[in-house]
Amino acid sequence: MTRPIVILTALLIPYFVQAETKDTAMYIQSTAFQHQAEIPSPYTCDGANLSPPINWSPIPAASKSLVLIVDDPDAPDPAAPKLTWVHWVLYNLPVHSTGLAEAVKVLPTGTGQGLNDWKKTGYSGPCPPIGRHRYVHKLYALDIELPASSGTPTKAELEQAMQGHILAKAELIGTYQKQK
């Protein structure tokens, strides 16, 4: 009985991408931009470099924590990408959380921050050197809570710790090209 409601609800939400999971239709969305659309300037280096508002739901019942990774697979040049540039790494987001506010300053209790590719914690917005890049916002539901001793892991370290523990994954992709 609840499955048609979830599907109907998903059809009514304009800015999301559903997860690939058997248990639920987890999604991630933003009120600032649609999936595959341009990220507005305030969330980039051309603007105030604010973190965008992000919401998600529903989280699989067996989840113990959430992970959010934002990266750019088109670096440095989308015509010849050579690496994936990491913009934001959050882990141990509580499963009862439903998102992050625009320009979030205080993260939910228990949330850890990993290092982005500027070797710092926190959000660093799109700032592509050339061309239009994609920015992939990936939300993972895990069946474990990562140890507090994880400190400030890199994306690679976090992904290694997540192996075998991912219950669901959802993605939201925005694009951006630097203003001239």
C-alpha atoms as one frame of an Amber mdcrd trajectory, in Angstrom:
protein
   0.000   0.000   0.000   2.838   2.459   0.766   4.782   1.709  -2.419   2.288
   3.557  -4.745   2.403   6.536  -2.388   6.219   6.594  -2.524   6.114   6.428
  -6.312   3.449   9.140  -6.493   5.442  11.319  -4.111   8.571  10.782  -6.215
   6.692  11.887  -9.333   5.675  15.115  -7.626   9.207  16.091  -6.564  10.805
  18.002  -9.434  14.506  18.082  -8.561  15.709  14.622  -7.658  17.319  11.437
  -8.814  16.214   8.158  -7.282  18.581   5.676  -5.778  19.470   2.295  -7.116
  18.233   0.059  -4.310  15.848  -2.826  -3.771  14.420  -1.571  -0.481  13.371
   2.005  -1.146  13.346   4.874  -3.593  15.845   7.079  -1.764  16.454  10.381
  -3.531  18.532  13.534  -3.182  17.356  16.929  -4.420  18.007  20.657  -4.208
  15.629  23.570  -4.388  18.496  25.598  -5.911  18.902  23.603  -9.145  17.347
  20.739 -11.054  19.097  17.482 -11.902  21.433  18.022 -14.899  20.810  21.806
 -14.761  23.174  24.689 -14.048  24.178  25.378 -10.465  23.373  29.039  -9.678
  26.292  31.420  -9.167  25.831  31.922  -5.371  26.965  28.297  -4.867  30.179
  28.745  -6.910  33.493  30.605  -6.809  31.908  33.275  -9.017  29.408  33.973
  -6.240  29.430  33.607  -2.457  30.593  29.960  -2.579  27.660  28.869  -0.393
  26.741  25.236   0.015  23.421  24.615  -1.747  20.326  23.445   0.115  20.084
  19.662  -0.186  17.279  17.357   0.920  16.871  13.581   0.865  14.350  10.905
   1.697  13.368   8.149   2.418  16.311   6.448   4.071  16.308   2.614   4.187
  15.165   1.351   7.587  18.377  -0.618   8.254  20.592   2.476   7.764  22.939
   3.528  10.552  24.516   6.577   8.884  24.644   8.657   5.707  27.579   9.893
   3.626  27.533  12.863   1.227  30.292  13.297  -1.354  30.319  16.077  -3.956
  32.861  15.786  -6.737  33.690  16.883 -10.283  34.568  14.011 -12.642  35.481
  16.428 -15.456  38.663  17.970 -14.040  40.580  19.736 -15.295  39.033  19.867
 -18.779  35.725  18.156 -19.651  37.069  17.498 -23.169  39.928  15.452 -21.652
  39.191  14.670 -17.986  42.157  13.407 -16.010  40.870  13.225 -12.447  37.864
  13.625 -10.188  38.103  16.750  -8.031  36.479  16.457  -4.590  34.447  19.441
  -3.322  32.770  18.170  -0.129  32.963  15.090   2.080  30.576  14.456   4.984
  30.123  11.197   6.853  28.086   9.850   9.784  25.211  12.144   8.927  22.373
  10.953  11.178  19.743   8.822   9.460  16.977  10.980  10.951  18.353  14.055
   9.148  16.465  15.089   6.026  18.967  17.451   4.450  21.304  20.396   4.828
  20.328  24.056   4.737  21.813  26.550   2.309  25.189  27.829   3.548  25.072
  25.284   6.388  27.372  26.330   9.215  26.351  23.847  11.915  26.216  20.226
  10.795  23.945  17.668  12.457  25.380  16.248  15.694  27.798  13.392  15.043
  28.573  14.390  11.455  32.226  14.101  10.465  33.948  16.064   7.717  36.511
  14.691   5.327  39.125  16.527   3.288  38.253  17.990  -0.091  40.910  18.389
  -2.771  41.857  21.818  -1.417  43.074  19.820   1.624  40.462  21.399   3.888
  37.123  20.441   5.356  33.844  22.015   4.330  32.190  22.904   1.061  34.122
  24.444  -1.819  31.899  25.211  -4.764  32.329  24.774  -8.496  35.225  26.725
 -10.007  36.163  24.960 -13.250  39.264  26.247 -15.047  37.791  25.538 -18.493
  34.484  24.404 -19.956  31.245  23.164 -18.396  31.783  20.614 -15.633  29.428
  18.208 -13.861  29.159  18.246 -10.069  27.886  14.963  -8.677  26.202  15.051
  -5.254  26.221  11.439  -4.020  24.275  10.347  -0.955  24.964   6.907   0.503
  22.948   5.084   3.182  25.241   2.760   5.161  24.520  -0.155   7.467  27.281
   1.049   9.826  28.343   4.225  11.540  31.975   4.939  10.733  34.326   5.167
  13.736  34.759   8.626  15.244  38.488   7.934  14.950  38.088   8.312  11.169
  39.186  11.929  11.690  39.271  13.835   8.400  39.431  11.099   5.768  39.913
  11.675   2.081  37.201  10.558  -0.325  39.274   7.469  -1.203  39.685   6.490
   2.462  35.984   6.978   3.086  34.999   4.942   0.027  37.261   2.117   1.205
  35.633   2.144   4.659  32.168   2.109   3.014  32.840  -1.000   0.896  30.300
  -3.725   1.619  28.171  -1.386   3.754  26.173   0.603   1.165  22.421  -0.018
   1.404  21.380   2.693  -1.072  22.864   5.455  -3.199  21.235   8.495  -4.802
  22.776  11.151  -7.063  22.031  14.723  -8.014  24.112  16.246 -10.812  24.480
  19.952 -11.426  26.646  21.659 -14.044  28.666  24.851 -14.060  30.888  26.880
 -16.385  32.848  29.795 -14.998  31.615  33.256 -15.874  34.000  35.354 -17.913
